[in-house]
Amino acid sequence: MSDLVIRPARPHGRLRPPPDKSVSHRAALLGAIASGTTTARKFLIAADTLSTVRCLRALGVEAALEGDTLTVRGRRIQGFLPPEGVLDVGNSGTTIRLLCGLLSQHPFEACLDGDDSIRRRPMDRVIRPLREMGAWFEARRDRFAPLRVRGGPLRPIRYLLPVASAQVKSAILLAGLAAEGKTTVIEPQTSRDHTERLLRAMGVPVEKDGQEVSVVGPAQPRAVDLTVPGDLSSAAFFLVAAAARPGSEVVIEDVGLNPTRTGILEVLTAMGAHLEITDLREEGGEPVGTVVVRGGELRGVEIRGEIIPRLIDEIPALAVAAAVAEGETVIRDAAELRVKESDRVRALVSNLRALGVQAEELPDGLRIRGGRIRGGVVHSFGDHRIAMAFAVAGLLSEEGTVVRDTACIATSFPEFERVLGSLCGT
């Protein structure tokens, strides 16, 4: 265990956030089924993405890391080898769910398992459609890891997602690459589209019609060279740290600005934040640019509806912004927060109250009465985003904050403490 002691500070400076975790996972996974060798520069070196690489190696994939460059020699679709043991996904929900889609293509049996957090996260949402396509699954209580999966001949489906989920959508589309005919996923709201963008870059046609996304199989992705953009979800903590502290200014360079991920920029702007986007360009099918954020007074807002899937991972950071904003912030339609690495609704409310902030749990979100953060002692609940959000709360507090058990930050942002210190002169 490790703790972070954070003193009030006004951040200034420039940073490039760590490489995007979602894109890094997909570069490795799609590279593994491509024809040819995929090179992903600025690949995220963190516990979650290394779990993906380790699982692929166990399936016979040659995946080499040299610095932050990942080289993957693809085995083409349906080309994995049977693993000799359990595929350990660690703490990575993306790894386990997307591998379910890829393993559904293969006729052998494999077992997927992870840490205690993964074993608490529901997997039935991905099991159900893949069973409908023809894969066999066995799960604890038919819902939780460890999962046993055996694939085989797959049939295409037309599937309505009950909840918008990029991971479940991706798993179905990846399985659909090996099915004969059109596989369609219908989303209630638009979720992040990194899988679709990378498939197109790899030569696989992806149809988008309103809320419907389709692939026609069998389809063979081709290897690509790409550079992974900076992760907006990791940048979110510094966006909030600067936006909520008058006199601060932070420049975030080379950050991914995929429109399915930029909900946080829209909400911070609605709260009164001073944001400027420059140097907008495209790299590897993904929009990339620089975000300049200057501190000021924020006001409470309502966050709900179609924007939620576009900022679900940034809600912990936004909750901290709400804690110092004038007035009330209400977050609804975000029940998904309860089945992340922790029950993030409960974790956020518990920690906010510990810092002297009025906060209330709602079934599908939370209500926050902003104004001031006194300071105190909070807990990470083993969740990297909760830990980083409350480190930012310490910067915005009056008395400083201690965040307990922050080793979990390494799952997505191993350099977080160093970057935080560089911006705050510590």
ABEGO torsion letter per residue (X at the ends): XBBBBBBBBBBBEBBBBBBBAAAAAAAAAAAAABBEBBBBBGBBBBAAAAAAAAAAAAAGBBBBBBEABBBBBBAEBGABBBBABBBBAEABAAAAAAAAAAAAABABBBBBBBBAAAAABBAAAAAAAAAAAGBBBBBBGGABOBBBBBBEBBBBBBBBBABBBAAAAAAAAAAAAABBEBBBBBBABBBBAAAAAAAAAAGBBBBBBEABBBBBOBBBBBBBBBBBBBBAAAAAAAAAAAAABBGBBBBBBGBBABAAAAAAAAAAAAAGBBBBBBGBBBBGGBBBBBBBBBBBBBBBBBBBEAAAAAAAAAAAAAAAAAAABBEBBBBBGAAAAAABABBAAAAAAAAAAAAGBBBBBBAAEBBBBBGBBAEEBBBAGGBAAAAAAAAAAAAABAAEBBBBGAAAAAAABAAAAAAAAAAAGX
